[in-house]
Amino acid sequence: MNAEQAASCLAHPKVVTSEELQRRLAGRRGEKVVFTNGCYDILHPGHVDLLARARAQGDLLVLGLNSDASVRRQGKGADRPVNTFAVRAFVLAHLESVDYVVMFEEDTPYNLISAVRPQVLVKGGDWTPDRIVGRDIVEADGGRVLSLPLLEGYSTTALISRIRTALR
């Protein structure tokens, strides 16, 4: 199986382009859209918990997922992401709490947030509200920006570090 065939095996109807997302959201007027974003490189309970609590803030959850190049530019290490966008999106799309997964190529999801215009913007508690990208857009539209507490003891970076230590 070549890379293109492998990627098509990982296709999921919840993984959409920005344009497709905007079309789908246009047909769902009146619903409260929640937006969050991240790399979600190796899914762990902290991610699942945050996504479920984010989804509880509205009627549907849009997850902006960093492209592979965007993850590499985040300074997480040359070997990140561990999982490709296709793999990360496929796994996340299977979570009940996630309604749509959409890639963004930029370093931040600012343009995507501007296009989606969510009523609620959520990040994990390691982000103070004043540092949350897109806050100005959401608040200007009368929406809410939330920094939700993280489930302690879970971190992709720490998990990778433990794996590397175990392999030495």
C-alpha positions as CSV (number, residue, x, y, z in Angstrom):
1,M,0.0,0.0,0.0
2,N,1.4,3.4,-1.0
3,A,1.2,6.6,1.1
4,E,-1.9,7.9,-0.9
5,Q,-3.8,4.6,-0.4
6,A,-2.9,4.6,3.3
7,A,-4.1,8.2,3.7
8,S,-7.4,7.3,1.9
9,C,-7.9,4.5,4.4
10,L,-7.8,7.1,7.2
11,A,-10.4,9.3,5.6
12,H,-13.4,10.2,7.9
13,P,-16.4,12.4,7.2
14,K,-15.7,14.6,10.2
15,V,-12.3,15.6,8.7
16,V,-13.1,18.6,6.5
17,T,-11.5,21.5,4.7
18,S,-12.1,25.0,6.0
19,E,-14.4,25.7,3.0
20,E,-16.4,22.5,3.6
21,L,-16.7,23.4,7.3
22,Q,-18.1,26.8,6.5
23,R,-20.7,25.2,4.1
24,R,-21.7,22.7,6.8
25,L,-21.9,25.4,9.5
26,A,-24.0,27.6,7.3
27,G,-26.7,24.9,7.4
28,R,-26.7,24.8,11.2
29,R,-27.8,28.3,12.1
30,G,-28.7,28.9,15.7
31,E,-26.3,26.3,17.1
32,K,-23.6,27.4,19.5
33,V,-20.2,26.6,17.9
34,V,-17.3,25.8,20.2
35,F,-13.7,26.0,18.8
36,T,-10.5,24.6,20.1
37,N,-7.2,23.8,18.5
38,G,-3.9,22.0,19.0
39,C,-1.4,19.4,17.8
40,Y,-3.0,16.4,19.6
41,D,0.1,14.4,18.6
42,I,-0.3,11.4,20.9
43,L,-3.9,11.3,22.2
44,H,-4.1,10.8,26.0
45,P,-6.7,11.2,28.8
46,G,-5.9,14.9,29.2
47,H,-6.8,15.5,25.6
48,V,-10.0,13.5,25.7
49,D,-11.1,15.2,29.0
50,L,-10.5,18.7,27.6
51,L,-12.3,18.0,24.4
52,A,-15.4,16.6,26.2
53,R,-15.5,19.6,28.5
54,A,-15.1,22.0,25.5
55,R,-17.9,20.2,23.7
56,A,-20.2,20.6,26.7
57,Q,-19.9,24.4,26.2
58,G,-22.1,24.4,23.1
59,D,-23.9,22.4,20.4
60,L,-20.9,21.3,18.4
61,L,-17.1,21.3,18.6
62,V,-14.8,22.3,15.8
63,L,-11.2,21.1,16.4
64,G,-8.5,23.1,14.5
65,L,-5.6,20.7,14.1
66,N,-2.1,21.9,13.3
67,S,-0.7,20.6,10.0
68,D,2.5,18.5,10.3
69,A,4.6,21.6,9.2
70,S,2.8,23.8,11.7
71,V,3.6,21.3,14.5
72,R,7.3,21.3,13.5
73,R,7.4,25.1,13.6
74,Q,6.0,25.0,17.2
75,G,9.5,24.1,18.6
76,K,8.4,20.8,19.9
77,G,11.3,19.0,18.3
78,A,12.5,17.9,14.9
79,D,10.9,14.5,15.3
80,R,7.4,15.9,16.0
81,P,4.7,15.3,15.2
82,V,5.1,11.6,16.0
83,N,1.8,10.9,14.1
84,T,1.0,12.5,10.8
85,F,-2.0,14.8,10.3
86,A,-4.0,12.0,8.7
87,V,-3.5,9.7,11.7
88,R,-4.1,12.4,14.3
89,A,-7.3,13.6,12.4
90,F,-8.6,10.1,12.0
91,V,-8.3,9.3,15.7
92,L,-9.8,12.6,16.8
93,A,-12.7,12.3,14.4
94,H,-13.7,9.1,16.2
95,L,-14.2,10.9,19.5
96,E,-17.9,11.5,20.3
97,S,-17.1,15.0,21.5
98,V,-15.6,16.2,18.2
99,D,-18.0,17.2,15.5
100,Y,-15.4,18.5,12.9
101,V,-11.6,18.3,12.5
102,V,-10.1,20.9,10.2
103,M,-6.4,21.5,9.4
104,F,-4.7,24.8,9.6
105,E,-1.3,25.4,8.1
106,E,-0.3,28.6,9.8
107,D,1.4,28.9,13.1
108,T,-1.8,29.9,14.8
109,P,-5.5,29.2,14.0
110,Y,-6.3,32.9,13.8
111,N,-7.5,32.8,10.1
112,L,-9.5,29.7,10.8
113,I,-11.2,31.2,13.8
114,S,-12.0,34.3,11.7
115,A,-13.6,32.1,9.1
116,V,-15.6,29.9,11.6
117,R,-16.7,32.7,14.0
118,P,-17.3,30.4,17.0
119,Q,-19.4,31.6,19.9
120,V,-17.1,29.9,22.4
121,L,-13.3,29.6,22.1
122,V,-11.6,27.1,24.4
123,K,-8.0,26.3,25.3
124,G,-6.4,24.3,28.1
125,G,-5.5,25.9,31.4
126,D,-1.9,26.3,30.4
127,W,-3.2,29.2,28.3
128,T,-4.3,32.4,30.1
129,P,-7.2,34.0,28.3
130,D,-5.1,37.0,27.3
131,R,-2.8,34.7,25.3
132,I,-5.5,32.8,23.5
133,V,-5.3,33.4,19.8
134,G,-8.6,34.6,18.3
135,R,-9.9,36.0,21.6
136,D,-10.4,39.4,19.9
137,I,-12.6,37.9,17.2
138,V,-14.8,35.9,19.5
139,E,-15.2,38.6,22.1
140,A,-16.0,41.2,19.4
141,D,-18.8,38.9,18.2
142,G,-20.1,38.7,21.8
143,G,-18.7,35.2,22.5
144,R,-16.9,33.7,25.4
145,V,-13.2,32.7,25.7
146,L,-12.4,29.9,28.2
147,S,-9.2,28.5,29.7
148,L,-10.3,25.2,31.1
149,P,-8.2,23.4,33.8
150,L,-6.1,20.5,32.6
151,L,-6.3,17.0,33.9
152,E,-3.2,16.7,35.9
153,G,-0.5,14.2,35.1
154,Y,-0.9,14.0,31.3
155,S,1.4,15.6,28.7
156,T,2.4,14.4,25.3
157,T,5.9,15.9,25.8
158,A,6.3,14.1,29.1
159,L,5.0,10.8,27.6
160,I,7.5,11.0,24.8
161,S,10.3,11.7,27.3
162,R,9.3,8.6,29.4
163,I,9.3,6.5,26.2
164,R,12.8,7.8,25.2
165,T,14.1,7.1,28.7
166,A,12.6,3.6,28.7
167,L,14.3,2.8,25.3
168,R,17.8,3.8,26.5
